[in-house]
């Protein structure tokens, strides 16, 4: 704002103290904080690149100036959950957010197009006869209480399908084997009920998609599995091959507090090597996409709050990209279609994370990688007495 003053008979223009500074950036702190808190309150954990794109759309590009500072402030709020703090810490780790601001590390167009193709075919599969057969098979199982599911899990961690002997015979034309081992669950009006895992039964064939859910075939190079297992160890992820249920290809879990391992993967040892490799890609993806939470070195993000459907779609999309690029074919289309709701991809699915993790897993399979270095401990503040 301009004002005039008369000095010695000469009128001069001066700038008032209210004149705005042309170099002052607008402060969007409140809007950005509301945006960040809305993200962590939702089942959505976008990558740094996707977060910035969403911020630009909902708040405006100028709000970028305040994003990193606000994330640091919100991450220090003692009222938010540990998983939310881990997610925000992973955004800031290794300059991930700064790299996204500069447009670095963008996913390859080829990987993005492969993801789009997978989703397109998965939606078409929803209307196929094979999918309807699978839905009927799975839908005819009894609805057991969560507590009983927990009891089954404790007695047989690899069990995928279970039912009473009568249900197996009446609904599936299958019967318990001669030396079948039953599982005990609680029953209404009775102390306990005996149920049987699918592997403890025999009889009519299962739907093809159930039998071949973990099957990968095609061009095969044995070094891919060897490299992936060795490079997993360099990420402090232990890979074991052990007996599992026939409908359970593998799983990833925390390794526990003891020892040098951060995560652990179990793969069904009854699978052939190409199928072991395909399942390993899927389980590695769960870890590197942050579905089990971040690690103490923040080598992967913390994205615990996403839904199971989102996690399974992301992990299988990674496995599909890697195996597809290497010349293997699996049942990814059928697998992803199981987790689509209303033929739409859940909004929490991160195309950016899928593409980047797929690139990393492919590198783990096709060459030797140096072991990852642990993050240096934080420097202690020099507190000196005056």
N, C-alpha and C positions, 0 to 999 in steps of 0.2 A: 504494500500500500504506500502510495506517495503522499507527502505533505510538503507544504512550502513554508519557508522561514525567511524573514526579512533581515538581512545582515548588512548594516552600513548602507542602507538604501538599495541593496541588491537582493533580488529575490532568488533563492536557491531551492532546488528540489532535493529532498532527503528521503531516505527509506525508513519507514517506521519499523519498530521492533517486531511487528506482526507480519512482516513480509516473509512469505514462505521461501525456504531454501530449495532451489531447483534440484539440488543433489540429495535431498531427503527422500528416502524410499518410503512409501506408505507402509504402515504397520498393520499386518493382518494377523497378529498373534491370536486374538480371540477366535477368529474364523478358522485359523489353522488348527488351533487346539480342539475346537469342536469337531473338525474334520478328522483329526487323528483319533479322538476318543470314539467317534462313530465307527471307525475302521476296526478298532480293537473290541468294540462291543458286538460286532457282527461276525458270522462264521466265514470270514473272508481274510485271507492273508496274502495280499498281492506282493509281487516283487518290487524292489525299489523303482524300476522303470515304470511298472504299472501303477504304482502309488503316485508317482509324479504326474503321469497322464491323467489320473483320476482327480488329483488336486487341481491341475490346470482347468479341467472341465467344470468342477464344482465350485471352486473358489476363485480361480484366475491365475494366470502365469506369474503375476507379481508376488503371489503368496509364496513362491519358491524360496524367497529370501529368508522366510521365518521357519521353514519346515524343519531343518536339522536342529535348530535351537529348541523348537517346541517339542520335538520327539525326545530330546534329552531331558527336558523338564518333565514331560508326562511319564517317561521311564523311571524317574525318581519319585513318583507319587507312591507312597506306601500302601495306598488303598487298592491299587491294581494288582492283578494276579501275577504269579511268577511266570506263567506262560506268555502273558502279554509283555512283560519286561524282556523276556528272552527274544520275542519277536522283534521288538524295537531295537534291542542291542544288535541283533543280526543285521538290521537295516544299516546301522552305522559302522559295523565291523568291516575292516579292510577297505575303508573308503567306498563301500558299496553304493551309498547314496550319492557321494560325490561323482563316482563314475557314471551313474545313471544321469545326473545333471549334465554331464559332458556328452552323453549319448554313446558311451562306450559299451562294449560287450553286448551289442544287440544280437538277438537270435538269428541264425541263418534262415533266409527265406525258404530253403529246401526243407528244413526241419518243420517250419510252420506249416508249409503246404502238406507235409506228411500227416501232421496232427489233424488238419482240416479234413483230409481224406479219410482218416480213421473215424472221426465223428460222423461224417456223412454216411459211411457204410454201416456204422453201428445203428444209426437211426433207421436205415432201411431194414436191418436185421430184425428190428423190433416187430415188424409186420410179417416175418417169415414163418413158415410152418415149423422150422426147427426151433425157433424161439418159443412158439406156443407150446410145443412139446415139452420144452424145458420148464416153462412156467407151470404147466400142469403137474409135472413130476414133483417140483419143489413145493407147490402149493398144497399138495395132498398130504404133506406131513403134518402131524399133530402140532398144535401150538402149545409148547411147554412153557412153564413159568420161568422167569429169569433165574430164580434160585436153582431150579433143576438144571438149567443150562450151565450154571456155574458148577454144580456137582459133576456133571458129565465132563466138563472141562478139566476139573481136578483129577478125575479118574483116567481120562484119556485126552490129553491136550490136543491131539491131532484129529479128533473126531469132527467130522463135518455134518453127517446125517445120522440120525438115530430114530428108532421107533420100536414099539412093542412087536413081539413075534407075530401077533394076530394082524397088526397093521401091515407088516411086511408081506404076509401071505395074502391078505384080502385086497390090498391096494396095489401091490407091486409084483405079486407072484414070485416072491423071494422068501427064503426060509433060513433060519439060523443054521450054521454049519454044525457038524457033529460035536466038535469040541469048542463051540463058540463061547466066548467070555462075555457074560452080560454086564451091564452097567446099572447100578442102583440109583433110583431117583425117588423122591417123595410122591405119594399118590393120594388124591382125595378119598377119604373114607377107608384108606388102607395104610399100613405102616410104610411100605415101600412098593416100588414097581420095577420090574426088570425090562430094560430096553437093550437094543443091540445096535452097535455101529454098523454102517454099511459093509465094512470089510469083514464083519462076522457073519454075513449072509451070502447066499448063493441062489441062483435061479435066473429069472428073465433078465435080458440085457438092459442096461441103463441107456438113457438118451445119449447119443454120440457126443454131444457137447460136454456132458458130464464126464465121459470117459477120456476125452481128448483135451480137457481144459488146459493142461500144462504141456501139451505136446508141441514141440517145435521141430521142424524138419526142413531140409534144403541144403544149400552149400554150407559145408562145415570145415572149420579149421581148429584142430585141438588146442592150439595155443591161446585161443580166445578165452576159454574157461580157465586155463592155467594162469594167464595174465590177470584176469579179473579177480581170481582168488588171491593172488600175490599182492596186487595193488590194493585190494580190500584190507589186507593186513597192514599195508602202509598207511591206511586211514584208521588203523586200530579197530577194524571190523573183522571179527572172527567168523569164518565160514565153515560149517560142519555139514557132513552128509550123513543122514541117519534115517531109520525107518519111520515113515509117517503114514497117515491114512491115505488110501488110494485117491481120495478127492481133496487131498491137502498137499500141494506141491512144495510149500515152504513157508517160512515166516521170519520176520525180523523182530528183535526185541532188545531191550537194554541188557548189557553184559553184566550188570551188577557192580558193586563197589570194589570188589577185589580184582587184582590183576591189572594188566596193561590195557585190556580191551575196553572200548567204549560201547560198542554194539555187537550183537551176535546174530548171525543168520543161520537157519537150519534149512537144508534142502533135502527133499525126498531122495534117498539113495537108490530107489527102484527106477528112477528115471534114466533115460539115456543121456549122454553128454550134451547134445544140442538142447534138450529139454531142461537139463540142469542149468545150462547157461541162460536160457530164456527166463526161468524162474529167478535166478540170481539177479538178472537185470531188473526185474520187478521189485525184488526185496531191497536191492541197493537203492533203487529210486525212492522207496518209502523213507529210507534214512536220509539221503541227500536232499530230498525235498522238504525235510524238516517235520515229517509226519509223526516222528517219535520224540520230537523236541530237539533243541540245539545241544551241542556238546560244550564242554568247558573251554575249548579253544575256538568255538564258533566257526568250525569248518563248514557247517551247514546251518541253515536258518532254523528258527523255532516257530513251527506252524501247527501247534497242537489243537487249535480250536476249530479247524476245518472239519466238515462232516466226513463220515466214513465213505459216502458216495464220492465226494470230491477227491479224497485220498486215493481210492481205488482207481478212479478214472485217470488221475495224474500218473500214478505208478505204472499202470498198464500202457498208457500213452508213451512213456519213456521206453518201456520194454519193446513196444511196437516199433518205435523209431530206430532203436539200436539194431534189433534183429532184422528189420526190413532193409536197413542200409547194408547189412552184412550178408544178405541173401537168404535169411531164414524166414519161414512162415509159421505163424502160430494161430491161436484162437482169440486174438485180441479183440476183433470186431464183436464176437459173441460175448466176451467177458465185459467189455465196456457197455454193451447194450443192457446188461443186467442192472447197471447202476444209473442209467438215464431215467429221468422222471419226466413224463409227458413229452418224450422225445426231445427234450431240451437239455443242453449241457449246463450243469449247475453254475451259477455266477461266480462261485468261489474258485473255480478251476483256473490256475495260472498258466497261460500259454507260454509266458516268458520263462518261468521256472522249469516247465517241462522241457523246452527246447535247450536250455542251458545245461540242465542235469543230463539230458540225453547225450549231449556232446561230451560231457565229462565221463559218463559211463562207457561210451564208445572208445574214448582214449584209454580207459582202464583195460579194455578188452584187447586193443590192437597194439599195445606196446608196454614196455616197462616204465613205470613212473617212480621218481624218487619218493621216499616216505615223506609224508607231510610233517612240517616242523611245528612243534607246539608253540602256542602263543606265549611270549615272554611275560613273566609275572608283572603286575603293575608296580611302578616305582613308588617307593615309600616316600612320603613327604618329609622333608628335613625340618623337623621341629626342634628349634634350639631355644633354650631358656635364656631369657634376657638378663 
